């Protein structure tokens, strides 16, 4: 038994985090789309009512830069084939910090209403970036706050406060209050970045633990399935010999009896044959698939063999069996395994087809160079709710079925790199579609198999 991994692979954890980040960006983008018109309206109103010329130019430039950058980013998100899975830290540092600082300066500097917005920005950015990135951004915001404090204390901008707030270089309080204000804001910015980083770490830890628990559960489940499959295969193998003995003894006894006892022994032998068929199917499904013995194979030749093999069964049921091929189709496959899949599909179609109908085998080439075989019948069809489930082991629509034939057939098709699917047939019935790729190129060591 393999030891359980101490932690899930980093690639799996990174993938989960990237997907969560992509979903968060999509939500934030939608929120931004809803809030942008109101924000632009308020800034334009402030721009028109404000008499200071420098404030008009700076606010107009920042507003235009903001709209252009957001438009470009929204267009990139729209044209991106997959959602963004990496936080745009360079975009935040190179564009977000200067624009935020400029807007705060335009709105009155440290004493304006936009200053507390740095707390929100520091918190949300720290949720998505690394711890180092969160602290770099927090230091830049702190530097912005102290720069704005210096502008207020020195009075270098005489009309820093907008007319809406009374105008002038600063509000009517002393430097001690101003420095206390900027100190508290700096601490809160750092605290916001720290809280965001802690929450991100808690989320990553929860995801890591959940993935580890999932991997451990899957490992235990896989080991249990492997054990049960191996044990069931051994039991089925051990049952084959006693059944063969029972069948042989029944044949010997049948030679010495007549009438009703002979009929009962015939029923017994048929039931033994059915049990052997079920056990053989179970063994084929439970043991690992053997490597493919690929050969250049005529697909229409294989289908012709299958048709000839089932002519007797079709005649007993009053069903016609026909083969249609546009042109010869040659693929690389294991002919023995593909033939077994075709036998299973044709037998299912014959059992479902009503008397007097026709079961058709249609062979078509695929654009990639492979082949497609469609087995069409006019039976009752398969309900949509169970059409996919019939490929699960043990699921069957037959009263006497074991539910292994289609499951094994799909496994063999996918082992070849192909697919097996069931579709409803127009006018009633079912179409079993087997698609096989072209396979490996022909080699001198491989032989041509033709019916």
C-alpha positions in Angstrom: 0.0 0.0 0.0 1.4 3.4 -1.0 1.7 5.9 1.8 -0.7 8.8 1.6 0.8 12.0 0.2 1.6 14.6 2.8 0.1 17.3 0.6 -1.5 17.5 -2.8 0.6 18.3 -5.8 1.4 22.0 -6.1 0.0 22.0 -9.7 -3.4 20.9 -8.4 -3.4 23.6 -5.7 -2.2 26.2 -8.1 -4.9 25.3 -10.6 -7.6 25.6 -7.9 -6.3 29.0 -6.8 -6.1 30.2 -10.4 -9.6 29.2 -11.1 -10.8 30.9 -8.0 -8.9 34.1 -9.0 -10.4 34.0 -12.5 -13.9 33.8 -11.0 -13.2 36.6 -8.6 -11.9 38.8 -11.4 -15.0 38.2 -13.5 -17.2 39.2 -10.5 -15.1 42.3 -9.8 -15.3 43.3 -13.5 -19.1 43.1 -13.5 -19.2 45.2 -10.3 -16.9 47.7 -11.9 -19.1 47.9 -15.0 -22.1 48.8 -12.8 -20.3 51.4 -10.6 -18.3 53.1 -13.4 -21.1 55.3 -14.8 -22.0 56.7 -11.4 -18.3 57.4 -10.5 -17.7 59.1 -13.9 -20.8 61.3 -13.4 -19.7 62.4 -10.0 -16.2 63.2 -11.1 -17.5 65.1 -14.2 -19.9 67.1 -11.9 -17.0 68.0 -9.6 -14.8 68.9 -12.7 -17.4 71.3 -14.0 -18.1 73.0 -10.7 -14.5 73.4 -9.6 -12.9 76.8 -10.5 -9.2 75.8 -10.1 -7.6 75.3 -13.5 -4.9 72.9 -12.4 -7.5 70.7 -10.7 -9.6 70.6 -13.9 -6.6 69.5 -16.0 -5.3 67.0 -13.6 -8.8 65.5 -12.9 -9.6 65.4 -16.6 -6.3 63.7 -17.4 -6.7 61.1 -14.7 -10.3 60.5 -15.7 -9.4 60.0 -19.3 -6.4 57.7 -18.4 -8.7 55.7 -16.1 -11.3 55.2 -18.8 -8.8 54.3 -21.5 -6.9 51.8 -19.2 -10.1 50.2 -18.0 -11.4 50.0 -21.6 -8.2 48.3 -22.7 -8.3 45.9 -19.8 -12.0 45.1 -20.4 -11.2 44.4 -24.1 -8.3 42.2 -23.2 -10.5 40.2 -20.8 -13.2 39.9 -23.5 -10.8 38.8 -26.2 -8.9 36.4 -23.9 -9.7 32.7 -24.7 -9.6 31.8 -21.0 -10.3 34.1 -18.0 -7.3 35.8 -16.4 -5.5 33.4 -14.0 -2.7 35.6 -12.8 -3.1 38.7 -10.7 -2.0 41.9 -12.7 0.4 43.2 -10.0 2.4 45.2 -12.5 -0.8 46.9 -13.7 -1.7 47.8 -10.1 1.7 49.2 -9.3 2.3 51.0 -12.5 -1.2 52.4 -13.0 -3.4 52.0 -9.9 -1.0 53.6 -7.4 -0.3 56.8 -9.4 -4.0 57.2 -10.4 -5.2 56.7 -6.8 -2.6 59.2 -5.5 -3.6 61.7 -8.2 -7.3 61.4 -7.4 -6.7 61.8 -3.7 -4.6 65.0 -4.4 -7.3 66.4 -6.7 -10.1 65.8 -4.1 -8.2 67.7 -1.3 -5.2 65.6 -0.4 -4.9 63.9 2.9 -8.0 65.7 4.2 -10.2 64.8 1.2 -12.9 62.1 1.2 -11.0 59.6 -1.0 -8.1 58.9 1.4 -9.7 56.0 3.3 -10.1 54.2 -0.1 -6.4 53.2 0.2 -7.5 50.8 3.1 -9.9 49.1 0.8 -7.4 48.8 -2.0 -4.7 47.4 0.2 -7.1 44.8 1.7 -8.5 43.5 -1.6 -5.1 43.5 -3.4 -3.5 41.5 -0.6 -6.2 38.8 -1.0 -5.0 38.0 -4.6 -1.3 38.7 -4.7 1.6 37.3 -2.7 2.6 38.4 0.8 5.6 40.3 -0.6 3.4 42.0 -3.2 0.9 43.0 -0.5 3.6 44.6 1.6 5.1 46.4 -1.4 1.8 47.9 -2.2 1.2 48.8 1.5 4.6 50.6 1.6 3.7 52.5 -1.6 0.4 53.6 -0.1 2.1 54.7 3.2 4.6 56.7 1.1 1.7 58.3 -0.7 0.0 59.2 2.6 3.2 60.9 3.9 3.7 62.7 0.7 0.2 64.1 0.9 0.9 65.1 4.5 4.0 66.9 3.4 2.0 68.8 0.8 -0.5 69.8 3.4 2.0 70.9 6.0 4.2 72.9 3.6 1.3 74.6 1.9 3.0 74.2 -1.5 -0.5 74.1 -3.2 -2.4 77.2 -2.0 -5.8 75.9 -3.2 -5.4 72.2 -2.3 -8.8 72.0 -0.8 -11.7 72.3 -3.3 -14.1 75.2 -3.0 -16.8 72.6 -2.1 -14.8 72.0 1.2 -14.0 75.6 1.9 -10.8 76.1 -0.2 -7.3 77.0 1.0 -4.1 75.0 1.5 -5.5 72.9 4.3 -8.2 72.6 6.9 -8.0 74.7 10.2 -6.3 72.2 12.5 -2.7 72.0 13.7 0.2 69.8 12.5 -0.1 67.4 15.4 -3.6 66.4 14.4 -2.5 66.1 10.8 0.5 63.9 11.7 -1.7 61.8 14.0 -4.2 61.3 11.2 -1.6 60.2 8.7 0.1 57.9 11.3 -3.2 56.1 12.1 -4.0 55.8 8.3 -0.5 54.3 7.7 -1.1 51.7 10.5 -4.5 50.9 9.2 -3.1 50.4 5.6 -0.5 48.0 6.9 -3.1 46.3 9.1 -5.4 45.9 6.0 -2.6 44.4 4.0 -1.8 42.0 6.9 -5.4 40.9 7.3 -5.8 40.3 3.6 -2.6 38.2 3.5 -3.8 36.2 6.6 -7.2 35.5 5.0 -5.5 34.5 1.8 -3.2 32.1 3.7 -6.2 30.6 5.5 -8.0 30.1 2.2 -5.0 28.4 0.7 -4.6 26.2 3.7 -8.2 25.1 3.5 -7.9 24.4 -0.2 -4.7 22.4 0.5 -6.3 20.4 3.2 -9.4 19.7 1.1 -7.3 18.5 -1.8 -5.2 16.3 0.5 -8.4 14.8 1.9 -9.8 14.3 -1.6 -6.6 12.6 -2.8 -6.5 10.3 0.3 -10.2 9.4 -0.2 -9.6 8.6 -3.9 -6.5 6.6 -3.0 -8.4 4.5 -0.5 -11.3 4.1 -2.8 -9.0 3.1 -5.7 -7.2 0.5 -3.5 -10.6 -0.9 -2.4 -11.8 -1.2 -6.0 -8.6 -2.8 -7.1 -8.8 -5.3 -4.2 -12.4 -6.2 -4.9 -11.8 -6.4 -8.6 -8.9 -8.8 -8.1 -10.8 -10.9 -5.6 -13.9 -11.0 -7.8 -11.7 -12.0 -10.8 -10.1 -14.8 -8.9 -13.6 -16.1 -7.7 -14.9 -15.9 -11.3 -11.8 -17.8 -12.5 -12.3 -20.5 -9.9 -15.9 -20.9 -10.8 -15.1 -21.7 -14.5 -13.7 -25.1 -13.8 -16.7 -26.4 -11.8 -19.1 -25.1 -14.4 -17.1 -26.9 -17.2 -17.4 -30.1 -15.1 -21.1 -29.7 -14.6 -21.6 -29.1 -18.3 -19.5 -32.2 -19.2 -21.4 -34.4 -16.8 -24.7 -33.1 -18.1 -23.7 -34.0 -21.6 -22.7 -37.5 -20.5 -25.9 -38.1 -18.6 -28.0 -36.8 -21.6 -26.7 -39.7 -23.7 -28.4 -42.2 -21.4 -31.8 -40.5 -20.9 -34.7 -39.5 -23.1 -37.9 -37.5 -22.9 -38.4 -35.0 -20.1 -35.1 -35.7 -18.3 -33.2 -35.0 -21.6 -35.0 -31.7 -22.1 -34.2 -30.7 -18.5 -30.5 -31.5 -19.0 -30.5 -29.4 -22.2 -31.9 -26.5 -20.2 -29.2 -27.1 -17.6 -26.5 -27.0 -20.3 -27.8 -23.8 -21.8 -27.9 -22.2 -18.4 -24.3 -23.3 -17.8 -23.3 -21.8 -21.1 -24.9 -18.5 -20.1 -23.1 -18.6 -16.7 -19.8 -19.2 -18.5 -20.5 -16.3 -20.9 -21.2 -14.0 -17.9 -18.0 -15.1 -16.1 -15.9 -14.7 -19.3 -17.3 -11.1 -19.8 -16.6 -10.3 -16.1 -13.0 -11.6 -16.4 -12.4 -9.6 -19.5 -13.6 -6.5 -17.7 -11.9 -7.0 -14.4 -8.4 -7.8 -15.6 -6.2 -5.1 -17.0 -6.5 -4.6 -20.8 -3.7 -6.3 -22.6 -1.5 -4.2 -24.9 -2.9 -3.7 -28.4 -1.6 -5.9 -31.2 -2.1 -3.3 -33.9 -2.2 -4.3 -37.5 -3.3 -2.6 -40.7 -6.8 -3.9 -40.9 -9.6 -3.7 -43.4 -12.6 -2.4 -41.4 -15.1 -3.5 -44.0 -13.5 -6.9 -44.0 -14.0 -7.2 -40.2 -17.6 -6.2 -40.6 -18.1 -8.8 -43.3 -16.8 -11.5 -41.0 -19.2 -10.3 -38.3 -22.1 -10.3 -40.7 -21.4 -13.9 -41.9 -21.0 -15.0 -38.3 -24.5 -13.7 -37.4 -26.5 -14.7 -40.5 -27.8 -17.8 -38.6 -28.9 -15.8 -35.6 -30.5 -13.1 -37.8 -32.4 -15.8 -39.8 -33.8 -17.4 -36.6 -35.1 -14.0 -35.5 -36.5 -13.1 -38.9 -34.2 -10.1 -39.2 -32.2 -9.1 -42.3 -28.5 -8.2 -41.8 -26.9 -5.9 -44.4 -23.5 -4.3 -44.8 -23.0 -0.9 -46.6 -19.5 0.5 -47.4 -18.8 3.6 -49.5 -15.2 2.5 -50.1 -12.6 0.3 -48.4 -11.5 1.7 -45.1 -8.1 0.5 -43.7 -7.0 1.5 -40.2 -4.4 0.5 -37.6 -6.1 -1.5 -34.8 -6.1 -4.8 -32.9 -8.5 -6.8 -35.2 -9.4 -9.3 -32.6 -10.5 -6.7 -30.1 -12.4 -4.6 -32.6 -14.1 -7.7 -34.0 -15.3 -8.5 -30.5 -16.7 -5.0 -30.1 -18.5 -5.3 -33.4 -19.9 -8.8 -32.4 -21.3 -7.2 -29.2 -23.0 -4.3 -31.1 -24.5 -6.6 -33.8 -25.8 -9.1 -31.2 -27.4 -6.2 -29.3 -29.0 -4.9 -32.5 -30.3 -8.3 -33.5 -31.8 -8.8 -30.0 -33.5 -5.4 -30.1 -34.7 -5.5 -33.8 -38.3 -6.6 -34.4 -39.1 -9.5 -36.8 -39.1 -8.4 -40.4 -36.8 -5.4 -39.9 -33.2 -4.9 -41.1 -30.0 -4.3 -39.1 -27.6 -2.3 -41.0 -23.8 -2.0 -40.7 -22.6 1.2 -42.4 -18.9 1.9 -42.8 -17.7 5.5 -43.4 -14.3 7.1 -43.5 -13.5 9.9 -41.1 -11.8 13.2 -42.2 -8.8 12.3 -40.1 -8.2 9.1 -41.9 -9.9 6.7 -39.5 -13.1 4.8 -39.8 -16.6 4.9 -38.4 -19.0 2.0 -38.1 -22.7 2.6 -37.4 -24.8 -0.4 -36.4 -28.4 0.6 -37.0 -31.6 -1.2 -35.8 -35.3 -0.5 -35.7 -35.8 -1.6 -32.1 -37.5 0.3 -29.3 -34.4 2.4 -28.8 -32.9 3.5 -25.4 -34.3 6.1 -23.2 -32.2 9.3 -23.0 -31.9 9.0 -19.2 -30.2 5.6 -19.4 -28.4 6.0 -22.8 -25.1 7.0 -21.2 -25.5 4.8 -18.1 -25.6 1.6 -20.2 -21.8 2.0 -20.5 -21.5 1.6 -16.7 -20.7 -2.0 -15.5 -23.8 -3.8 -14.3 -26.3 -1.4 -16.1 -28.3 -3.1 -18.8 -31.7 -2.9 -20.4 -31.9 -6.7 -21.2 -33.8 -9.0 -18.8 -31.0 -11.5 -19.0 -28.1 -9.1 -19.6 -25.0 -8.8 -17.3 -24.2 -5.1 -18.1 -20.6 -5.8 -19.1 -20.7 -5.9 -22.9 -21.1 -2.3 -23.7 -18.8 -1.2 -20.8 -16.0 -3.4 -22.1 -16.7 -2.4 -25.7 -16.3 1.3 -24.8 -13.1 0.6 -22.9 -11.6 -1.2 -26.0 -12.7 1.7 -28.3 -11.0 4.2 -26.0 -7.9 2.0 -25.7 -7.6 2.5 -29.5 -8.0 6.3 -29.1 -11.6 6.1 -30.4 -15.1 6.3 -29.0 -18.3 4.3 -28.8 -21.6 6.1 -28.4 -25.3 5.4 -28.8 -27.7 7.7 -30.6 -31.4 7.6 -31.3 -32.2 6.7 -34.9 -34.5 8.9 -36.9 -37.8 7.1 -37.4 -37.2 4.9 -34.4 -34.5 2.6 -33.2 -30.9 3.0 -32.1 -27.5 3.7 -33.8 -24.4 2.4 -32.1 -21.5 4.5 -33.5 -18.0 3.1 -33.2 -15.3 5.6 -34.2 -11.7 4.5 -34.6 -8.6 6.6 -35.5 -6.3 5.9 -38.4 -3.9 4.2 -35.9 -0.1 3.8 -36.3 1.5 4.0 -39.8 2.1 0.7 -41.6 5.3 -1.1 -40.8 7.0 -4.1 -42.5 6.4 -6.3 -39.5 2.7 -5.8 -39.6 0.4 -7.8 -41.8 -2.8 -6.9 -43.7 -5.9 -8.5 -42.3 -8.7 -8.8 -44.9 -11.9 -10.9 -44.8 
